[in-house]
Amino acid sequence: MRGALSRAALAACLLVPLLAVAQEAPRRVEVSDDFSAILDKGSILVEVRPLDGESVTDFARRISRDEAAAARLLALPAAPSRSRRIVLPYGDLSDETRLAAVRALFPSDVRATIGWLHVAVENEPLASIASWFTGDARLSARLAELNGLREGEPATRGTLVKVPVEYLLPPFRDAEPIPDEEPPRLEYGSDAKGRYAVYRLKRKEALYSAVVVRFTGRIHAEDVIQLALDIALRSGIDDVHAIPVGFPVKIPLELLSGEYLPPDDPKVAAQAKERAEAALFATPAKALHLAGVRVVIDAGHGGTDTGTLHHGVWESTYVYDVASRLRKVLLETTRAEVVMMTREPVQGWEVIDRDRLPDRKGRVLLTDPPYRMTNVVAGVNLRWYLANAILKRPGAGGRPIPPEKTVFLSLHADSLHPSVRGAMAYVPGERFLRERYGRATPFYRTFREVRDDPVVSFTKKERVLAEGASTSLAEKLIGAFRRRDLPVHQFRPVRTHVIRKGREWVPAVLRYNKIPNRVLFELSNLSNEEDRRLTLTRAYRQECAEALADGLVAFFGGAPEERAIGTAAASGPAAVRTAAAAAPAELSGPWPDTIGPWPEGAPQGRTALAPTPTPAPTKAPRKPVRRRRR
Ligand SMILES: [Zn+2]
């Protein structure tokens, strides 16, 4: 039996190279049931079909580069359907579809600061590479010159071809670049306890941050401490605080985050496919100055739910301040419609010009009737019910606002291992979302939002779209934080799920929320001393609010300076016209007629808060915050 197998295996080994020389078989990567990418003799093709519940017209528009390509698709003799896939050429595809095909076929490709780094997976003509990434096959001569390759000869398998930023087509140009730091080098091995990766500690690196947080993706204190002990034990380390430089630390493979797995691990291919599928939906509608966009701002926690609490600092107080500042920035500098999910009855959404803020427990969730948030779980569940109700509401002037122009932003501050710092964003990972969910108990039924729509359900398309669009939004928000030098989580700031105590999930406020562009944003880690100190300054909170506004503008296709309606930055004639044409719109809470009466006792607080003059300026000096590299 053994011998027979070896002979068969040997025969296969001999056959494959021979075939490869004779003719390379098309390379085919099945991303999902609905989408495959094919590389066939230097041409990229996709095999696609409409998603469940998607009309053929919608499908044609989504997948095609322009109206003409969509019309060609619709004129095909055999129309695509759920039971009929069709094959389309790269040139006819939309930006998102091209990016998705490239991500699937070339998993080693990355967007670096200098441009797109393409790694050939077979013999690829330079003209093909030039046309995939730049849209112009004639640039092959330039690529040959830049990369020290011979024109007219294909890039062989494994060749790195750099395509500079200035030549890139939009989807490749706009992809989020990886940081320029040198990627850490891991070696892989195995022993009686299984496979592991080896990392050698450098000077000043600690096991917690340099190994556990970086390579396993764990950030919660109890997980980090436990895994550090497990890894120390596995590596034969007696004292985690005195590990010699260069000591080989063994990390069991099953603990590694996807990006650090060896390339032959099946999970790597699965994750590349997930990313490719999500990339199909990464770019939203364009909206200059956020015109026609509705931003739903959810300040996390509130009422008796303080959120995380460190050294007397309440999460709920400071995220509400950033939410109020963001509301103000958006109303003053963009045309977005702003909807606030919660309201503090004493101060309303006024920005208090102080570093330390008064803590209050009177904040209500603006459901019908308003909810005082006395129960944490109910506070979260009613949030997504409210978000789903807002999604259906017409905008100012009674015009409907399409879901793709609606954003849900839930603001929080985290409580992680003290070595972790900076902003992070969570998006709804497709594989963690359920199809149907509802909580129709008598308590929940006292709220109009629940009675109107007790059960939420998602199609596969909605789930995939939510991950793709929300990831793109989160990357823009994080990118805006980076541009302002605000601290950002060092290793993986955008995540599709929470990992904690061996479980993985999407926060409920995102999980059952139907707003397609939705992000839970952790502004800082309150367990980290520097983050906490920053959070207690109004300068930092104002920078956060402005960065979030920049990120929203960028997500809808603008440059940050495009959010300056009515200010010096928008002084061109066109900008003046736009500013004059549209006064900022705001819905003063979801159901204005039913807000209030405010809970008893609230007005007393007013005296305590009454405008206290403070000498400090509202606007922070630029860049008060330095990102610390560790
Ligand atoms: Zn929170």
Residues whose N, C-alpha, C, O or C-beta is under 5 A from the ligand:
A	BS01	ZN	G300 G307 H412 A413
